[in-house]
Amino acid sequence: MLHPADIEHKLGFDQVRERLKAFCLCTLGTSAVDGITFSSSEAIITRLLKENLEFRHLLEQSEEFPSQHYVDPTALFKSVAVDGSYLEPADFLKIKQSLETIFLCRDFLVKHKFEFPTLFDLTSRVTVSPDLVKDISQVVDDEGQVKDTASDELKRIRKLLREAQSRLRSQIEKAYKFAVTEQWVPEGGLPSIRQGRLAIPVLAEHKRKLKGYIVDESATGQTVYIEPTEALDANNEIRDLEHAGQREVVRILKNLTTRLRGQLGELTNAYQFLGQIDFTRARAKFSIEIDAAMPVIQRTPALNWMNARHPLLQLTLAGKRNVVPLTINLNQAERMLLISGPNAGGKSVCLKTVGLLQYMFQCGLLIPVSPDSTAGLFDDLFIDIGDQQSIENDLSTYSSHLKNMVTFINHAGPGSLVLLDELGSGTDPNFGGAIAEAILEALLNKNVWAVATTHYYNLKLFAGKHPGIRNGAMRFDEEKLTPLFILDMGKPGSSFALEIARKTGVPNSVLQRAERLLGQDLLGFDHLVRSLEKERQELTQKLSELDTQQRSLEELQQHYESLRSDLEHRKKQIIDRAKAEAAELLRQTNREIEKTIRHIRENQAQRNETSKVRKNLQEMAKKVKKESSIKPVAGAGIIGVGDRVSIIGQEGSGTVLAVKGKHAMVQFNELKSKVELAKLNKLSNRDTDREYDVSKTRSLLSGLKLHEKQAVFNPLLDVRGKRAEEVIPLLEQFLDTAVLLGYRELKILHGKGEGVLRTVIRNELQQHRQVESFADEHVERGGAGITVVVLN
């Protein structure tokens, strides 16, 4: 049940209908728009919504779908059904073109039936024979004229007609030239068709001089049009042929109409398909315009909408400002919502948004909400919105409201949605508030779903005390005294009447008197409501800031993960490059040893000695190539002093010198390094032996690089401007290289500042076994800004 009778006008659905009609291409679609009705059938609504959604996707994805020659010829079918009747050639042309569009639409949906299955189901209506288009094309051309080739007889007649017309033109031309020579023809006069016959213009004073028949005269009577005697027979022959041709055309059109009559049922179904396509296309166009979506459909009543927007308001404000979305949630436990707040704060818009979107949804239209919203089905929709005054029925505004309330109480039930605007207004506030509270209680007892707006204090208290109904408030900026048009569920709203009155210029003395008349209880309650609103807004802002920070942290985390991946990639490149350099160095070493062997041979050395040297060299090369195959043994046990270990993801191994907490001091050839235990793998005995051989080979190779290190090493390490975590690895590498090269004294330039780097460096030096002592540099050479290190 829908109430009142003009519910579509009050909700604005009549404007939605007009918008849909504007998107239709023919009267078939507009007729379908007129036929839209509110439905409670889940199957019907689901089918309509799926059609709408699929056609929207079709329009967004493809430009190939036909959009021309949408024509409604169904009004002609009544004439077609009468035996002996026939259609005009122009009508046949419209039917042919629209049938071609029907077949193109059907073929497109058949081709894409898996993408648009619901639309594909519509094609079952198209059973008309494609031969019908061929038959029409054989008779009617693209200009809507019957073709000469429509029949052999028509072809013969029109050929004779053209020949007769040619003879007539020759005769008229001859007579015309003679008349011009005799100066009987007015200046600029030419032969023309008069009364269906070709005639020559002649001045009235010469009309007796040209033999023939007067068929017409000019408006002034100064010129007469004469059909020459010699042209009479030709004109008569032409008229006879035209009549014969018209009789043949009528015969052909009757036969073609009979062909249509035989498939009248199929044609009706085909144009129903075209009308449904046009209607669905219009709905899809409208859904794109308002950015509508298909919510989750629930068979029972439900109202859980996220980011709902009033479509007409959205179109009105397009390009000016954005519509503030509405989020509302009613469920079986809390079926009713009482919205309060200041005037012009959006209460009525919120109410109309609920009503219009629910009506659109149950008419099979997509609605502007988030796709994860849930929309249920209601059996009834009752609204009491706007001025209900009726002069004809002698009803005041309040009486009309009460009459609606009676209808709601008598007919509404668990499957009804009731919308009440300014409940209780229009009469004495004390009595109106009491009656409104009683009406709310009656509807609540009937398990009705409802949304109501009010300013009444007692109704807000009622909603706060009774289960099944909850308060809601339209948010208001208390500092700027402007509405924010945001619905907050779960708390009542203030009318901000005194604040708005103060803003509009009401004297303070009047406002103070009003506050005394109101009393402290009501003022205190209103102040409490505003305080809660202010706290809620502050909390919302903080949550928004936290959300922004969270997104920023996630972006930083992604950035660091990208950097880490890049570093891993670069590390692999460095290792690969080091292997290549080592292999090249080995080849160079091989060449040097070969030279040595040749030298030994030239000096009479024994053959078996030289073979032994070459064999050792080949073994060295094989071992270097196999370095990458050394892998740690999983689960080799706890790492202790003296164990051979390797760093995860790196080549080479070393011996554990000491273990302290989560770190270990490891000797890698001539270098010592402090490494986390989690980054070490214990090697098996087999791998240790192999690593030892590799170590010997590396020692040989590294000896050749010592002179290069010696050339570039600087005994002064400058760490100014670096962070503490960056200094430690630089310091360890600096000390290891100095020990390897045999330096005795080193200097570390860290600056004075606050002494942070100085403390970090000296703490690290105290733990290094190769450091004998350290102290400040001489005052004249830097003092406390430089640490002098003495090695063992």
KANORJO-V785727 format. One record per pair of residues at least 12 apart in sequence whose ideal C-beta (glycine too) atoms are under 6 Angstrom apart, sorted by the first residue. I is the first residue (numbers start at 1). J is the second residue. D is the distance in whole Angstrom. If there is no record, write none. Layout:
I_J_D ; I_J_D
//
This chain:
1_380_4 ; 2_38_6 ; 2_381_6 ; 3_382_5 ; 3_407_6 ; 7_383_6 ; 10_385_5 ; 10_386_6 ; 11_355_5 ; 11_356_5 ; 11_359_6 ; 12_312_5 ; 12_356_6 ; 13_359_6 ; 15_312_6 ; 17_33_6 ; 19_286_6 ; 20_33_5 ; 20_282_5 ; 20_286_6 ; 21_33_5 ; 23_282_4 ; 23_285_4 ; 24_278_5 ; 24_282_5 ; 25_70_4 ; 25_278_5 ; 26_70_4 ; 26_71_6 ; 26_72_5 ; 26_278_6 ; 27_72_4 ; 28_72_5 ; 28_274_6 ; 28_275_3 ; 28_278_5 ; 29_278_3 ; 29_279_5 ; 29_282_6 ; 32_275_5 ; 32_279_4 ; 36_363_5 ; 38_362_5 ; 38_363_6 ; 39_362_6 ; 40_377_5 ; 40_379_5 ; 42_299_5 ; 45_364_6 ; 46_297_6 ; 48_364_3 ; 49_294_5 ; 49_364_6 ; 50_118_4 ; 51_118_5 ; 51_280_5 ; 52_283_5 ; 52_284_6 ; 52_366_5 ; 53_294_5 ; 54_116_4 ; 54_118_5 ; 54_119_5 ; 55_280_5 ; 55_281_6 ; 55_284_4 ; 56_284_4 ; 56_287_5 ; 56_288_6 ; 59_284_6 ; 65_108_6 ; 66_101_5 ; 66_104_4 ; 66_105_6 ; 69_97_4 ; 69_98_5 ; 69_101_5 ; 70_278_6 ; 71_94_5 ; 71_98_4 ; 73_94_6 ; 73_95_5 ; 74_271_5 ; 76_91_6 ; 80_257_6 ; 80_260_5 ; 80_261_5 ; 86_253_4 ; 86_254_4 ; 86_257_4 ; 87_257_5 ; 89_140_5 ; 89_144_5 ; 89_145_6 ; 89_146_5 ; 90_144_4 ; 92_136_5 ; 92_140_5 ; 93_140_5 ; 93_144_4 ; 96_133_6 ; 96_136_4 ; 99_133_5 ; 102_270_5 ; 102_274_5 ; 105_277_5 ; 106_123_5 ; 106_126_5 ; 109_123_5 ; 122_273_6 ; 122_276_6 ; 125_269_4 ; 125_272_6 ; 125_273_4 ; 126_270_5 ; 126_273_5 ; 127_266_5 ; 128_263_6 ; 128_266_4 ; 128_267_6 ; 128_270_5 ; 135_259_6 ; 139_252_6 ; 139_256_6 ; 146_249_5 ; 150_252_5 ; 151_252_6 ; 153_248_5 ; 154_248_5 ; 157_241_6 ; 157_244_5 ; 157_245_5 ; 160_241_6 ; 161_241_4 ; 164_234_6 ; 164_237_5 ; 164_238_5 ; 167_234_5 ; 168_198_6 ; 168_231_6 ; 168_234_4 ; 171_230_5 ; 171_231_5 ; 172_191_5 ; 172_198_5 ; 172_231_6 ; 175_200_6 ; 175_228_4 ; 176_191_5 ; 176_200_5 ; 179_200_6 ; 179_210_6 ; 184_202_5 ; 184_203_6 ; 184_206_4 ; 185_201_6 ; 186_201_6 ; 186_203_6 ; 186_223_6 ; 189_201_4 ; 194_215_5 ; 194_216_4 ; 194_225_5 ; 195_215_5 ; 195_216_6 ; 197_215_5 ; 197_227_5 ; 197_235_5 ; 199_215_5 ; 199_225_4 ; 199_226_6 ; 199_227_5 ; 200_226_6 ; 201_223_5 ; 201_225_6 ; 202_224_6 ; 202_226_5 ; 204_222_5 ; 204_224_6 ; 207_224_5 ; 210_226_5 ; 211_229_5 ; 212_226_4 ; 212_227_5 ; 212_228_4 ; 212_229_5 ; 213_227_5 ; 214_226_6 ; 215_227_5 ; 283_365_6 ; 287_366_4 ; 290_311_4 ; 290_314_6 ; 290_368_5 ; 291_368_6 ; 292_366_4 ; 292_367_5 ; 292_368_5 ; 293_371_4 ; 294_366_6 ; 295_369_6 ; 295_373_4 ; 295_375_4 ; 296_374_5 ; 298_374_6 ; 298_376_4 ; 300_376_6 ; 301_376_4 ; 301_378_5 ; 301_449_5 ; 302_374_5 ; 302_376_3 ; 303_330_4 ; 304_329_5 ; 304_374_4 ; 305_328_5 ; 305_369_5 ; 305_373_5 ; 306_327_5 ; 306_370_4 ; 306_373_5 ; 307_325_4 ; 307_370_5 ; 308_326_4 ; 308_353_6 ; 308_357_6 ; 308_369_5 ; 309_323_5 ; 309_325_5 ; 309_368_4 ; 310_353_4 ; 311_368_6 ; 324_485_4 ; 324_486_6 ; 326_350_6 ; 326_353_6 ; 326_487_6 ; 334_470_5 ; 335_449_5 ; 335_468_6 ; 336_450_5 ; 336_469_4 ; 337_451_5 ; 337_470_6 ; 337_472_5 ; 338_452_5 ; 338_463_4 ; 338_471_6 ; 339_453_5 ; 339_472_4 ; 340_454_6 ; 340_460_6 ; 340_473_6 ; 340_492_5 ; 340_493_4 ; 341_473_5 ; 341_474_3 ; 341_493_4 ; 342_476_5 ; 342_495_5 ; 342_496_4 ; 345_474_4 ; 345_483_4 ; 346_474_5 ; 346_483_6 ; 346_485_4 ; 347_453_4 ; 347_474_6 ; 348_421_6 ; 350_487_6 ; 351_419_5 ; 351_421_5 ; 351_451_6 ; 351_453_6 ; 354_451_5 ; 355_383_6 ; 355_419_5 ; 361_375_5 ; 378_415_6 ; 378_417_4 ; 379_415_4 ; 380_416_4 ; 381_417_5 ; 382_408_5 ; 382_412_6 ; 382_418_5 ; 383_419_4 ; 384_401_6 ; 384_404_4 ; 384_420_5 ; 385_421_4 ; 388_400_3 ; 388_401_6 ; 397_426_5 ; 398_426_4 ; 398_427_5 ; 401_426_6 ; 405_439_5 ; 409_442_5 ; 412_448_5 ; 413_446_6 ; 414_447_4 ; 416_448_5 ; 417_449_5 ; 418_448_5 ; 418_450_4 ; 419_451_5 ; 420_452_4 ; 421_453_5 ; 422_453_6 ; 423_436_5 ; 423_452_5 ; 423_454_5 ; 424_436_3 ; 424_456_6 ; 433_456_4 ; 433_458_5 ; 436_459_6 ; 437_458_6 ; 437_459_6 ; 437_462_5 ; 444_468_5 ; 444_469_6 ; 455_495_5 ; 460_492_4 ; 471_491_6 ; 471_492_4 ; 472_487_6 ; 472_489_5 ; 473_488_5 ; 473_491_6 ; 473_492_6 ; 473_493_3 ; 474_493_6 ; 475_488_6 ; 476_496_6 ; 481_499_6 ; 481_503_5 ; 492_529_6 ; 494_526_5 ; 494_529_5 ; 494_530_5 ; 498_511_6 ; 585_701_5 ; 586_621_6 ; 586_624_6 ; 593_617_5 ; 597_610_5 ; 620_697_5 ; 623_693_5 ; 623_694_5 ; 623_697_6 ; 624_697_6 ; 627_651_6 ; 627_694_5 ; 630_687_5 ; 630_691_6 ; 632_646_6 ; 632_681_3 ; 632_683_6 ; 633_684_4 ; 636_682_4 ; 639_680_6 ; 639_682_5 ; 641_656_5 ; 643_656_5 ; 643_682_5 ; 644_683_5 ; 644_688_4 ; 645_680_5 ; 645_682_6 ; 646_681_5 ; 646_683_6 ; 647_679_6 ; 648_679_5 ; 648_681_6 ; 653_683_6 ; 653_691_4 ; 654_666_4 ; 654_667_5 ; 654_668_4 ; 655_667_5 ; 662_676_6 ; 662_677_6 ; 663_676_6 ; 664_677_6 ; 670_740_4 ; 671_736_4 ; 710_741_6 ; 713_737_6 ; 713_741_6 ; 715_743_6 ; 715_746_5 ; 716_747_5 ; 717_734_5 ; 717_748_5 ; 718_749_5 ; 719_750_5 ; 720_751_5 ; 724_760_5 ; 728_764_6 ; 731_764_6 ; 735_768_6 ; 739_770_5 ; 744_791_6 ; 745_790_6 ; 746_789_4 ; 747_786_6 ; 747_788_6 ; 748_761_6 ; 748_787_5 ; 749_786_5 ; 751_785_5 ; 752_784_6 ; 752_785_5 ; 770_791_5 ; 770_792_5 ; 771_789_6 ; 772_790_5 ; 772_792_5 ; 773_790_5 ; 774_787_5 ; 774_789_5 ; 775_788_6
//
